[in-house]
Amino acid sequence: MVNECPVTHISLLNVSKSFVNTGCVLSNISIEIKKGDFVVLLGPSGSGKSTLLRLIAGLEADFDGHINFSDAKIFDKSFVFQEPHLMPWRTLLQNTELPLELMKVSKGERVNRATDVLTKVGLKNATHLYPSELSGGMKMRASLARALVAEPELLLMDEPFAALDEHTRFKLSEDLRNLWKQSGMTVVFVTHSVHEACFLANRVLVLSDKPAKIHSDIKINLPDVRTNSLRTESVFSEQLKRVYDSLENTEMNLK
């Protein structure tokens, strides 16, 4: 059951989810996410991180418990998948405009907003290109632009940088962090990478192996403004160790 709740941006209470073939995946998940948080979901492979994200997005049904939102209007949420899923017959600009078309926004405003957000993600000079002409990193930037063009209050991201090379991944992480700071939106991000989690998040939720529970809720003690040079500093290593230790202890502490 999904309700509106004016107190917190997202509240999950005793949320559990099972599938016919795999049984219980999530078990009594209770968390609160404040407006403007950048929360990363981290855990063992197959622990239910993506399932939890899809529940928050409304892409999965038939769960137990409650998921409450402070504002549940359909276009307040955007989802970025692992694959860009761009329409090959549309230019980059036209792909980015798509959410605004669905919202019945006028053509002139669509073009202005899409051009503006493509500029913010570093694709200002590629608006006329088709997906087949874009690199992997450019496609993911395009997917991010399409998600941001509707100015969502909540951005949900399911391992969007996993298939990219390390240099591109680091650059996109830095750009995403800056865009989040500028917009004030709430972000929930799934990853397998402890390095990515620590760099991006102000809060990491570590899930246990399935049936997943919240093993730990870790506040990341790093500066608000983060550049890639931070990755070589001792303060970053300290945060990595905290999260690594928690991840390694998930199964042991839940026995």
N, C-alpha and C positions, 0 to 999 in steps of 0.2 A: 504494500500500500504506500502511495506517495502523497504527501501532504505539503502544504505551505507552512513555513515556520518563520516568524519575523525576528527571531533572536540570533541565530547563527546562519552563516551562508549555507553550509551543508552539515546535516546531522544524521549519522547512521546509528540505529539502536537495535542491537541483537540481530544483525542481518546474517542470514545463513542461506546458502545456495547449494543445491544438489543437481546432478545430472543423472540420467538413467544409467548410462554405461560406466561412469566414473565415480558415482556416489557423491558424498558430501565434499564440496570443494572449499566453501567458506563456512566458518562456525562461529556464530555469535559475535560478529564484528560490531564494535561500538566505538565510533570516533566523532569528533567535531572538528570542522575545518572553518576557520574564520575568514571573513572577507579579506582578500588581498594576500592570503597565504600562498606560498609556493611549496606544495607538498609532493614529495616523491615516495612512491610505493616501491619497496625493494624486498626481495625474498628469493628463495630457491626457485629454480625452473619448475614450472607447473604448479606453483603454490596458489594460484588464483588471483594474481595481481591484475591481469587483464580482465578477468571476470568481474572483479570488484569495480574496476574503472567503467566497464560497460553497464553495470548496475546503476552507477551514479549518473551515467549518460542517458539512461532509459532505454538502452539497446538490449537489455536482458529483462525478462519478466519471471514470474513464478518463483519468487523468493519469499523467505520468511523474515519478519522484522519490519522495520520502518526506515524510510529514507525521506528526510525533510529538507526543503529548500526555502531560503528566505525569499526567493523570486524564481518561479518555475516557468516563466514564459518561454516558449519554444526557442526563440532566437537569442536567448541569454546564454546558451551553451553552444560551444563549438568543439568538434572532435577531430584530432589529427591521428590518422592510422599509421601503421608501420610502413605501408606503401602509399605513395602520393595519390594514386587513383585519379589522375588528371584525364580529362576527355581529350582524346588524340585529335579530334576534328576542330577543336577550339584553340585559339591563340592563348598565350599566357594571360593576357588581359581579360579575355572572355571567360577563361576558367576562373579567374579571381572574382569576376563579377557575379558568378552563379548564385551565391547565397542572396545577393541583393535582388536578383531577378525573381527568386522565389518569394521575396518579401515585397514584390511589386514596387520597388524603388525606381524612380524615373531614370531614363537612360543617361542623361547628363550627370546626375548625382552618382550613378553607378560607376561611370568612367572616372570621375574625379576621385572617388573614394578608393577604387581599385588601384588607380595610378599612385595615389598617396601611399597606400600600404605596400605596394611593390617597391616603391622607393625606400621605404623603411627597412625592407628585408634585403636590399641590395640588388634588386632586379629592374631598376629604372630603365635600363637600356635594352631589356629583353622582352618588352611587352608584346611585340609583334611575332615572337617565335612560337612554334608549336612544340608540344612535349617531346617529340622525337628529336628535336634540336637542342634539348637541354641536357646538361650533365645530371648525375644523381643528386649532387648537392643543390643544384638549381631547382630540380623537381621538388625536393623537400622544402626549400624556401617558398616555392609556389604553393605547396600544400599549406604551409604555415600562413602565407598571405591570404589564401582563401578562407582560412579559419578566422583570421583577425578582421577581415573586411566588414563583418557584421557587428564589430565592436562588442564581443561577448563579455559578460561578467565572469564567466567560467570557461576556462580552456582545459580540455582533457586530451592528454597525449599518450599514445601507446607505443613506446619504444620507437619514436620517429627517426632517431639518428642511428639505429643499430646497424644498418647496412652500409654506412658511410665510412670512408677512410678517416683515420684519427685526426688529421689536420682539419678536414672539413667539419668533423664532429665537434672539435674544440671551438672552432669559429662560430658554428651555429649555436652552441651552448652559450657562448658569450653574448651573441646577438639576442637570443631568446631571453636571457636574464635582463638585458637592457630594455627590451620591449615590455617585459613584465613590469619593470620599475616605472616605466613611462605611463603605462595604461592603468595600473592599479587593479587589474583583474586578478582573479583567483586561478591558480594553475594546479592541476593534479596530473602528475607525470609518472609513467611506469618505465622502469629500466632494470637491467641486470647488472649495470655497471656501478660499483661503489664510487669510483672517481666521478662519474657523471652525477650521481646522486648528491655527493658532497658539494660539488661546484654549483649546482643549480639551486638546491633546496634551501629554505630556511627551516625546514622540518622534514625528517625522514621517518616514515613508518615502515618498520621491518616486520614482514609477515613470516610466520613459521611455515614449515612444510604442510601440505594439505592433510586433513582439513585445516585450512589456514585460520590462525588467530593473530591478533596484533601482539607480536612478541615484545616490541619496544617502540617508543615514540621519542625520537632523538632530535633535540634542537641543535641546529648547526651554528656554531659560534664563529662566523666569518663576517667580514665587512659586507655592507649592503652592496657597495660597488665592487664588482669582481671582474678582473681581467685575467687572461691566460697566464700571466706571470705569477699569479697566486698559486698555481699548481706546484711550483718548485719551492714554496716557502714552508717553514716548519709548522706554522699554524695550520696549514692545509693537511700536512701529514698527521697531525694530532687528530683532526676530525676524521680522516680516513681510518685511523686505528680504532677510534670509538665505534664506527659503523661496521668495520670488518669484524671486530670482536663480537658485536651483537649478532651479526649474520652467522658467524661460526657457532654461536651458542644457542641458536634457535631450537634445534632438535633436543639438545641436552636439557635445556631448562623447561621444556614442555613434557618431559617424561614423568 
